[in-house]
């Protein structure tokens, strides 16, 4: 599924593909002229094509008919391709266009001349840490840019990492993996077979993935670069997937010597089965990788020094012939023999028999001496057999000693208490036992999580064995920050740090109305203060927005006591203003401010205007006044005045007054505003 130029080894196959491929020579979408096939994958065919509109060579990825026939896939493919096209980075294969032509769904991409990382692994085997990091840094830069843009690759593997002839490392197929992964037919067509070796456990078990899933896959790719093989192999994709979910990726140093502990640690964390323990995204993993390079003083290796020519790649892929003495061309150190040692015996520790001096004479003739030195033939044969047996035994023992005898197997002490594990290692012959600590969700505190090298590894007893000892479950106590303001609360939470110097919590906030906590202060936290939580647990701060806003009840026309009780029950304070009213009975609410139905902050004051009933006053004395004088006095006092003549003398004087009984009270006072009749004479 890569868009790379083919090697001479594949020219014959590509010629055959071109001869039988009906798309070669065809113009897709009235724009892309297909020139020749480049590669075939489980879900697509990649061609070199000419964009006749822009007159440039491109790589055209045409999806398989099984996928193209699904309209839902075509729609997802279009959306994901548009998202990938927005990602512009020098280490990302550029997406130019996507489209359909009849039954063909295709993607137009940048044509990269070079090789895939898979080609390099096949031809070169394990790389040095400096070379592996030189390749992974641009890969993580590309993934980091994608993660920052909100994209997840979902299918990071050597086939999707291209090594261009111009020395650039490029990551391909952004967005495509998501479109295929969500297609129902992908499980039927077996598209996971080639990628399961790099899938994160959560991607396999739950179908869920995020930026940390790309980190897991990148960790597996780095493991393969350093060791020459993936962590897990099996007879089927299901067997490999099972190991991803239920096993832990071993340390790279358990497969090959020379891997620094810091690099081992990063790989183990990047491929942790619990995504929360991995770097949060590719950018963080890249930063840690660069720190390791700086600490170990590893040089940056140019890509040209890593990628041989096409012929070299083809030649190097042939099997390695053994060299004399059992050495292969991959052995890094050969100790030459010392000058002049060619005539010496090669069997150390097996002495050759020395000649015995015999006296010539000493009472014997020379013939007698010669005859005396002769031994029977069976004795000579026995001596020969003894020497041969000694040589063979010595050589056999020496061979056994140097190949197996001097090595000890690392015992399986995983899950054992530290003291027990250390005793088992000492009993096996290991003297140098190192320990390091790590938190673990399943292994009890002070028990061994793992050994480095792994159990069963044969190792010289003088070599160190490192035990990773459990600190138990990593938990952080949520501090009590209630009654703090939001800024102070976040600062207090930020002080709780993990071992790597990162904050233990992710903090969000929400506002809530509260009757007792002043506005802007913390009401509570979720989880509550004092709770023990895992690293990166989300802590939500409930920030008070002050008392809530309530709807004011309408109490107009109600008795004052009832109205006051209703408003207080609703959460408001009450003030009153009593006034006389001729129309509203005494003790009844005439009006309220604010009016019923309006919104008001709880505990605000509502003013009630309450009726005192009519106002009664004493009538002014108008006896013997003239009509005009009496009218003036009564009108000024607030009464309505009428007149009636009771005598016909017409003096115009007030003889008496009349008031309706209903307008009088028991004290003889008259309701202000009542009608008073003047009886005139």
Secondary structure by P-SEA (a helix, b strand, c coil): cccccccccaaaaaaaaaaacccccccccccbbbcccccccccbbbbbccccccbbbbbbbbccccccccaaaaaaaaaaaaaaaacccccccccccccccccbbbbbbbbbccccaaaaaaccccccaaaaaaaaaaaaaaaaaaaaacccccccccccccccccbbbbbcccaaaaaaaaccccccccccccccccccccccccccccaaaaaaaaaaaaaaaaccccccccccaaaaaaaaacccccccccccccccaaaaaaaaaaaccccccccccaaaaaaaaaaaaaaacccccccccccccaaaaaaaacbbbbccccccccccbbbbccccccccccccccccbbbbbbbccccccaaaaaaaacccaaaaaaaaaaaaaaaaaaaaaaaaaacccccccccccccccaaaaaaaaaaacccbbbbbbbbbccccccccccccccccccccccbbbbbbcccccccccccccccccaaaaaaaaaacccccccccbbbbbbbbbbcccccccccccccccccccccccbbbbbccccbbbbbbbbbccccaaaaaaaaaaacbbbbbbbbbbccccccccccccccccccccccbbbbbbccccbbbbbbcccccccaaaaaaaaaaabbbbbbbbccccccccccbbbbbcccccccccccccbbbbbbcc
